[in-house]
Amino acid sequence: MTEPLLSADIDLIQRILPHRYPFLLVDRVVDIDGYKSAVGIKNVTMNEPHFQGHFPGQPIMPGVTIVEAMAQTTAVMVGVALDLADKDLKVYFMSIDKCKFRRMVRPGDQLRMTLNTLRGRPGGKIWKFGGVAEVDGEMATEVEFTAMMDLPT
């Protein structure tokens, strides 16, 4: 019996997610506990295109991209847990709830996103997740969202 993967580097992430630059928003996923929970890491850099206009002279990562990074973390978690690398997984938002932004995220920050599955099971299409994104232990964003997993057959 093989040991379950507990992390995903950028190579595995790209084998699970269809996203690519400039919309691949997670660099590593660690502490994967099956399809129950995981932690995503996003290193925020000034060369990301949204910083050119959000905002000139005061670059701030848009809240919607933080939520997208959190969603990508959950897709990687499920992809690792269900062995979906190289299988054309697609994930679509259905709802975003209880979303709050508590702190600005700026270039040079490392976003640490802790996500949990609230509802969902292998083979199921509709999943609900919740979690927080933090910078240096300070909450930046909290959210719950529902997604449809277009799982390969």
Residue pairs with C-beta under 8 A, 6 or more apart in sequence:
4 32
4 34
4 81
5 12
5 32
5 80
6 30
6 31
6 32
7 28
7 29
7 30
7 31
7 32
8 16
8 28
8 29
8 32
8 76
8 79
8 80
9 28
10 27
10 28
12 76
12 80
12 85
13 24
13 26
13 27
13 28
13 29
13 72
13 76
14 20
14 24
15 85
15 86
16 75
16 76
16 79
16 80
16 84
16 85
16 89
17 24
17 26
17 72
17 75
17 76
17 79
17 89
18 88
18 89
18 90
19 25
19 72
22 48
22 49
22 50
23 68
24 72
25 42
25 65
25 68
25 69
25 72
26 40
26 41
26 42
26 69
26 72
26 73
26 76
26 113
27 41
27 42
27 43
28 40
28 41
29 38
29 39
29 40
29 41
29 73
29 76
29 77
29 80
30 38
30 39
30 41
31 37
31 38
31 39
32 38
32 77
32 80
32 81
34 81
35 77
35 78
35 81
35 82
35 117
35 120
35 121
35 122
36 116
36 117
37 77
37 114
37 115
37 116
37 117
38 73
38 74
38 76
38 77
38 80
38 114
38 115
39 73
39 112
39 113
39 114
39 115
40 69
40 70
40 72
40 73
40 76
40 111
40 112
40 113
40 115
41 110
41 111
41 112
41 113
42 69
42 110
42 111
42 113
43 110
43 111
44 61
44 105
44 106
44 107
44 108
44 109
44 110
44 111
45 107
45 108
46 59
46 107
46 108
48 61
48 107
50 61
50 62
50 65
51 59
51 61
51 107
54 60
54 61
54 62
59 106
59 107
60 104
60 105
60 106
61 104
61 105
61 106
61 109
61 111
63 99
63 101
63 141
66 101
66 105
66 111
66 133
66 140
66 141
67 96
67 99
67 141
67 143
67 145
69 111
69 113
69 133
70 113
70 115
70 129
70 131
70 133
70 141
70 143
70 145
71 91
71 93
71 129
71 145
71 147
73 113
73 115
73 131
74 91
74 115
74 117
74 127
74 129
74 131
74 147
75 89
75 91
75 147
75 149
77 115
77 117
78 84
78 89
78 117
78 120
78 127
78 149
79 85
79 89
81 122
82 122
82 151
84 151
84 152
87 152
88 152
89 149
89 150
89 151
89 152
90 149
90 150
91 147
91 148
91 149
91 150
92 147
92 148
92 150
93 145
93 146
93 147
94 126
94 145
94 146
94 147
94 148
95 145
95 146
96 143
96 144
96 145
97 143
97 144
97 145
97 146
98 130
98 142
98 143
98 144
99 141
99 142
99 143
99 144
99 145
100 141
100 142
100 143
101 140
101 141
102 138
102 139
102 140
102 141
102 142
103 135
103 138
103 139
103 140
104 140
105 111
105 133
105 135
105 140
105 141
109 135
109 136
110 135
110 136
111 133
111 134
111 135
111 140
112 133
112 134
112 135
113 131
113 132
113 133
113 134
114 131
114 132
114 133
114 134
115 129
115 130
115 131
116 129
116 130
116 131
117 127
117 128
117 129
118 128
118 129
118 130
118 144
119 126
119 127
119 128
120 126
120 127
120 128
120 129
120 149
123 151
124 149
125 148
125 149
125 150
125 151
126 146
126 147
126 148
126 149
127 146
127 147
127 148
127 149
128 144
128 145
128 146
128 147
129 144
129 145
129 146
129 147
130 142
130 143
130 144
130 145
131 142
131 143
132 139
132 140
132 141
132 142
132 143
133 139
133 140
133 141
133 142
134 140
